Amino acid sequence: MREFRKLNLALICGGKSSEREVSLAGAKEVEKALNKNKYNIKKYDPAKDLSNIINDKEEIDVAFILLHGKYGEDGTIQGFLELLDIPYQGSGVLGSALAMDKHLSKTLYKSADIPTPKWLLLDKTNPLTPKQIVAQIGLPLMVKPAMQGSSVGMSKVCDEAKLLNAMELAWQYDDKIIIEAFIKGRELTGGVIGLKELKALPIVEIIPSEEYEFFDYEAKYKPGATKEICPAQIDKESTKMAQEIAIRCHKCLSLIGYSRTDMLLSPEGEIYAIETNTIPGMTPTSLLPQAAQKAGISFPKLLDLLIEMALEVKGRFELLEMLRSCEND
């Protein structure tokens, strides 16, 4: 029998973004699901514990990042861990930064011939009037901070007179905002997992209740506000197309390990990529774990796979072999 010791895992959660509470809630579920026979788990909150991570770096075998939004999904914490030579799950600095920036990610989608709604990038030095914006994009439209997650600061605008207020809300969260054409259709999301060989998970359909105009922050996190169907009840051709788009988005953004791409299926059968998440929600009922479950991957097993890929990417094969030997014993 191979010698085995538990891996020292740093669970990084909390942070300074507007999604701090979502991160902390998810971390509780991840900590609960991680096999205590495999891992010694210690939590670190980047809002106050960066020096502790530095002090403990020699003892940390692997980090599990459960941060959302700014300083978590944008490559910042990934670069910090790279400097400390600590393996971590998911995408690196480049892919994280590209996916977090809605303008850059949509630019890359377009360059890869992946359909995405028409958009404008605005900053406060770009003085387009509401009339000019509507002339280019039309109504209805979506207003979004360029680098936020969980629909924070996002608005749907159907009336030109309400556009300035929506823009002011988005400005509160970012110096750059996206004005995007609204596509009426079914909301889908597609997970991808793997390194050299990518596996597309079953597609999930997201149906917010009628009181919500789109899948906003409250619809995402209020219990009972949204119905999620996995696998999505769409035809085989649309399913295949959505899975292919999820994989193409993953590749064109230089992502690693796993991702989840949000899409819209129009009544005409066209699928549009909206954005790609590099650290999707991680509770047993979150969208990517739901899809993994349907694919036969339990929540604890999904966490193990992400950690194994983190070790493989960084060449920590002794730790990887030790972790896998525990599964086989």
NUGU-810686 format. One line per field, with one value per residue (C-alpha): residue number from 1; x, y, z. Coordinates in Angstrom, 3 decimals, padded with zeros to 6 digits, m for minus. Last residue first. Example, Ala and Ser with C-alpha at 12.3 -4.5 7.8 and 13.67 -1.06 7.14 Angstrom:
2
num: [2, 1]
u: [013.670, 012.300]
v: [m001.060, m004.500]
w: [007.140, 007.800]
END
This chain:
329
num: [329, 328, 327, 326, 325, 324, 323, 322, 321, 320, 319, 318, 317, 316, 315, 314, 313, 312, 311, 310, 309, 308, 307, 306, 305, 304, 303, 302, 301, 300, 299, 298, 297, 296, 295, 294, 293, 292, 291, 290, 289, 288, 287, 286, 285, 284, 283, 282, 281, 280, 279, 278, 277, 276, 275, 274, 273, 272, 271, 270, 269, 268, 267, 266, 265, 264, 263, 262, 261, 260, 259, 258, 257, 256, 255, 254, 253, 252, 251, 250, 249, 248, 247, 246, 245, 244, 243, 242, 241, 240, 239, 238, 237, 236, 235, 234, 233, 232, 231, 230, 229, 228, 227, 226, 225, 224, 223, 222, 221, 220, 219, 218, 217, 216, 215, 214, 213, 212, 211, 210, 209, 208, 207, 206, 205, 204, 203, 202, 201, 200, 199, 198, 197, 196, 195, 194, 193, 192, 191, 190, 189, 188, 187, 186, 185, 184, 183, 182, 181, 180, 179, 178, 177, 176, 175, 174, 173, 172, 171, 170, 169, 168, 167, 166, 165, 164, 163, 162, 161, 160, 159, 158, 157, 156, 155, 154, 153, 152, 151, 150, 149, 148, 147, 146, 145, 144, 143, 142, 141, 140, 139, 138, 137, 136, 135, 134, 133, 132, 131, 130, 129, 128, 127, 126, 125, 124, 123, 122, 121, 120, 119, 118, 117, 116, 115, 114, 113, 112, 111, 110, 109, 108, 107, 106, 105, 104, 103, 102, 101, 100, 99, 98, 97, 96, 95, 94, 93, 92, 91, 90, 89, 88, 87, 86, 85, 84, 83, 82, 81, 80, 79, 78, 77, 76, 75, 74, 73, 72, 71, 70, 69, 68, 67, 66, 65, 64, 63, 62, 61, 60, 59, 58, 57, 56, 55, 54, 53, 52, 51, 50, 49, 48, 47, 46, 45, 44, 43, 42, 41, 40, 39, 38, 37, 36, 35, 34, 33, 32, 31, 30, 29, 28, 27, 26, 25, 24, 23, 22, 21, 20, 19, 18, 17, 16, 15, 14, 13, 12, 11, 10, 9, 8, 7, 6, 5, 4, 3, 2, 1]
u: [m007.670, m008.429, m009.524, m006.540, m004.244, m005.655, m004.548, m001.060, m000.672, m001.636, 000.689, 003.577, 002.495, 002.707, 003.250, 001.460, m001.323, m001.610, m002.059, m004.851, m006.419, m006.553, m008.170, m010.881, m011.480, m011.754, m014.322, m016.373, m016.143, m017.531, m020.423, m021.198, m020.209, m022.702, m023.379, m026.595, m024.520, m022.135, m025.074, m026.240, m022.645, m022.459, m025.759, m025.477, m027.534, m024.574, m022.937, m020.116, m021.158, m019.036, m015.391, m014.368, m017.749, m018.301, m020.553, m023.437, m022.928, m025.799, m027.655, m029.811, m032.931, m035.287, m037.025, m033.609, m031.541, m029.545, m026.229, m024.307, m020.960, m019.662, m015.987, m013.630, m010.019, m008.251, m009.472, m007.676, m010.685, m011.069, m010.996, m013.710, m015.881, m015.488, m016.404, m019.553, m020.430, m020.183, m022.425, m025.003, m024.943, m025.343, m028.294, m029.848, m029.576, m030.922, m034.062, m034.556, m035.824, m032.680, m031.007, m031.309, m034.157, m033.661, m036.676, m035.948, m037.260, m037.728, m034.923, m033.575, m030.049, m030.138, m033.485, m032.241, m029.079, m030.853, m031.939, m034.127, m037.408, m038.222, m041.792, m042.550, m040.363, m036.840, m036.430, m032.862, m032.238, m029.268, m027.179, m025.611, m021.825, m019.371, m016.205, m012.857, m009.907, m006.555, m007.731, m011.276, m014.669, m017.193, m020.512, m023.328, m025.935, m029.236, m031.694, m034.533, m035.094, m035.467, m032.075, m031.396, m028.702, m025.793, m024.554, m021.431, m019.939, m016.493, m015.481, m017.187, m019.651, m021.338, m021.120, m023.683, m026.273, m025.550, m026.030, m029.425, m030.461, m029.308, m031.270, m034.650, m035.827, m034.837, m037.502, m037.077, m033.939, m032.843, m030.472, m027.229, m025.407, m024.644, m025.796, m023.949, m020.600, m018.922, m016.313, m017.930, m020.742, m023.931, m026.723, m029.063, m031.167, m034.792, m034.489, m031.992, m028.202, m026.887, m029.783, m030.455, m026.920, m027.095, m030.428, m029.074, m026.188, m022.661, m020.057, m017.146, m014.965, m017.102, m016.466, m018.578, m018.250, m021.000, m022.696, m024.270, m025.332, m022.899, m022.532, m019.221, m017.208, m013.892, m013.142, m016.656, m016.164, m012.823, m014.448, m017.194, m014.542, m012.734, m015.907, m017.204, m013.917, m014.020, m013.380, m010.185, m008.813, m009.420, m007.941, m004.766, m004.154, m004.788, m007.997, m009.319, m008.062, m005.026, m001.395, 000.746, 003.984, 003.795, 004.004, 001.431, m000.847, m000.804, m001.359, m004.451, m005.689, m005.681, m006.735, m010.179, m012.215, m011.355, m010.120, m013.371, m016.178, m016.488, m014.119, m014.069, m010.459, m009.318, m005.641, m003.186, m000.327, m000.122, 002.618, 005.327, 002.830, 001.781, 003.380, 002.287, m001.261, m001.269, m000.157, m003.125, m005.544, m007.627, m009.807, m008.170, m010.161, m008.327, m009.909, m007.913, m008.811, m006.779, m007.807, m008.177, m009.984, m011.922, m013.528, m014.660, m018.465, m018.818, m015.942, m017.492, m020.891, m019.471, m017.365, m020.493, m022.020, m018.794, m018.527, m022.146, m021.569, m018.525, m020.262, m019.876, m016.141, m013.708, m012.790, m014.810, m013.209, m009.888, m009.996, m006.339, m005.892, m003.222, m003.338, m003.845, m000.991, m000.571, 002.220, 001.296, 000.000]
v: [001.864, 003.245, 006.710, 007.037, 006.065, 008.984, 011.479, 009.943, 009.881, 013.558, 014.490, 012.748, 014.237, 017.852, 018.977, 022.304, 021.383, 017.908, 019.273, 021.615, 018.813, 016.607, 019.433, 019.900, 016.153, 015.901, 018.713, 016.937, 013.694, 015.417, 016.853, 013.551, 013.027, 010.849, 013.271, 014.392, 015.157, 017.220, 019.281, 019.998, 020.757, 023.337, 025.032, 025.251, 022.751, 020.903, 024.261, 025.614, 028.587, 028.928, 030.000, 030.633, 031.940, 032.561, 035.278, 035.834, 033.228, 033.334, 030.280, 030.633, 028.442, 031.076, 031.446, 032.474, 030.228, 032.371, 031.365, 031.336, 029.539, 027.491, 026.720, 023.909, 022.779, 025.580, 028.527, 030.104, 032.341, 030.793, 027.287, 027.703, 029.612, 026.798, 024.188, 026.072, 026.633, 022.895, 022.115, 024.650, 023.234, 019.658, 020.648, 022.654, 019.651, 017.268, 019.329, 021.346, 020.248, 021.268, 018.411, 019.717, 022.163, 025.094, 027.010, 030.408, 032.432, 029.406, 030.344, 033.839, 033.507, 033.788, 035.564, 038.141, 038.805, 039.019, 036.254, 038.517, 040.449, 038.907, 038.723, 035.901, 033.373, 032.881, 029.899, 028.611, 025.708, 023.474, 021.768, 018.404, 018.579, 019.109, 017.089, 018.523, 016.238, 017.932, 019.406, 018.584, 020.079, 022.168, 023.461, 024.823, 027.407, 028.144, 031.039, 030.685, 033.602, 037.324, 038.754, 042.171, 044.121, 044.943, 048.169, 047.259, 049.418, 050.637, 052.411, 049.664, 049.038, 052.389, 053.042, 050.230, 052.120, 055.349, 053.502, 052.203, 055.708, 057.087, 054.421, 055.085, 057.675, 055.309, 052.861, 049.082, 048.890, 045.680, 046.401, 045.000, 046.373, 042.864, 040.209, 037.526, 038.778, 042.105, 043.364, 045.327, 046.677, 045.817, 047.586, 045.351, 046.458, 046.649, 048.520, 049.296, 048.941, 051.719, 054.198, 053.324, 054.368, 057.620, 058.538, 057.651, 060.049, 058.861, 060.760, 058.273, 059.714, 057.968, 054.597, 052.818, 049.485, 048.821, 045.528, 043.222, 039.877, 036.947, 034.302, 032.407, 033.099, 032.770, 036.495, 037.241, 035.158, 036.898, 040.335, 039.058, 037.987, 041.310, 043.349, 041.162, 041.331, 038.454, 035.879, 037.571, 038.100, 034.507, 033.154, 035.205, 034.678, 030.951, 028.971, 026.385, 024.787, 026.024, 024.959, 027.100, 028.478, 031.616, 033.906, 031.746, 032.037, 035.841, 035.679, 033.496, 035.880, 038.711, 036.769, 038.363, 035.645, 036.493, 040.072, 041.312, 038.796, 035.477, 033.733, 030.014, 029.261, 025.793, 025.894, 022.998, 021.555, 024.364, 023.774, 025.845, 028.635, 029.103, 032.517, 033.770, 032.501, 034.177, 037.476, 037.311, 036.694, 039.859, 040.457, 037.436, 035.170, 031.923, 028.654, 025.612, 022.103, 018.983, 016.803, 013.150, 011.549, 014.787, 014.235, 017.637, 018.007, 020.068, 022.362, 022.876, 023.671, 026.180, 027.711, 028.358, 030.498, 032.443, 033.122, 034.244, 036.579, 038.146, 038.737, 042.537, 041.904, 042.128, 038.519, 035.728, 032.438, 030.648, 027.035, 026.142, 022.377, 020.427, 016.992, 014.014, 011.556, 008.314, 005.796, 003.436, 000.000]
w: [m001.257, m004.721, m003.651, m001.295, m004.139, m006.139, m003.496, m003.228, m006.997, m007.215, m004.360, m006.106, m009.432, m008.358, m011.964, m011.596, m014.042, m012.483, m008.962, m010.029, m012.094, m008.983, m007.005, m009.640, m009.786, m005.991, m005.916, m008.594, m006.604, m003.508, m005.604, m007.318, m010.948, m012.834, m015.700, m013.991, m010.903, m013.036, m014.296, m010.769, m009.710, m012.548, m011.681, m007.913, m005.891, m004.329, m003.607, m005.704, m007.807, m010.919, m010.711, m014.343, m015.482, m019.191, m020.592, m023.000, m025.728, m028.225, m029.527, m032.648, m032.801, m034.234, m030.850, m029.457, m027.182, m024.756, m023.239, m019.959, m020.079, m017.158, m016.678, m015.729, m015.740, m017.567, m019.625, m022.590, m023.429, m026.898, m025.438, m022.812, m025.280, m027.820, m025.182, m024.144, m027.807, m028.507, m025.554, m026.751, m030.303, m029.060, m026.889, m029.711, m032.066, m029.435, m028.834, m025.658, m022.259, m020.379, m018.528, m015.961, m015.366, m013.015, m011.712, m010.228, m007.296, m005.033, m002.651, m003.416, m004.816, m008.594, m008.885, m006.384, m008.379, m011.754, m014.150, m016.297, m016.149, m012.781, m011.430, m013.862, m012.055, m013.398, m015.753, m016.112, m018.491, m017.699, m020.382, m019.542, m019.076, m021.922, m021.396, m022.458, m023.139, m022.546, m019.232, m018.185, m017.305, m019.234, m017.952, m020.092, m019.153, m020.805, m020.698, m023.185, m025.531, m026.021, m026.873, m025.370, m027.200, m024.902, m023.349, m021.404, m018.678, m017.738, m014.522, m012.530, m009.706, m009.174, m012.928, m013.431, m011.360, m013.251, m016.544, m015.451, m014.425, m017.789, m019.697, m018.096, m020.652, m023.486, m022.293, m022.351, m020.193, m018.474, m015.625, m014.184, m011.147, m009.825, m012.308, m010.294, m011.636, m012.211, m014.674, m017.513, m015.354, m017.231, m019.104, m021.109, m024.073, m025.161, m027.389, m030.145, m030.097, m032.341, m032.322, m028.687, m027.768, m029.722, m028.065, m024.632, m025.270, m025.934, m023.918, m023.803, m021.024, m018.398, m019.990, m022.548, m024.353, m026.902, m027.667, m030.254, m028.775, m029.026, m031.744, m031.596, m034.737, m032.839, m033.274, m032.007, m028.879, m028.342, m028.480, m026.176, m023.665, m023.933, m023.390, m020.558, m018.645, m016.160, m018.874, m020.039, m016.529, m015.481, m018.694, m018.314, m014.587, m014.513, m014.801, m012.410, m009.229, m007.336, m006.997, m004.661, m006.133, m003.936, m006.955, m008.721, m005.679, m005.926, m009.674, m009.158, m006.454, m009.002, m012.104, m012.395, m010.675, m007.087, m006.815, m008.425, m008.757, m006.983, m004.598, m003.885, m004.651, m003.577, m002.744, m002.851, m000.809, 001.764, 004.365, 002.691, 001.973, 005.605, 006.173, 002.752, 003.290, 006.713, 005.136, 002.766, 005.660, 006.058, 002.996, 001.373, 003.737, 004.441, 005.536, 006.578, 005.467, 006.193, 003.302, 002.321, 005.267, 005.726, 002.300, 001.045, 001.089, 004.282, 003.346, m000.084, 001.426, 003.894, 001.118, m000.953, 001.772, 002.194, m001.534, m001.851, 001.101, m000.581, m003.925, m003.833, m003.821, m000.905, m000.215, 001.363, 000.421, 000.002, 001.183, 001.715, 001.482, 003.343, 001.753, 004.032, 004.234, 002.385, 001.884, m000.920, 000.000]
END
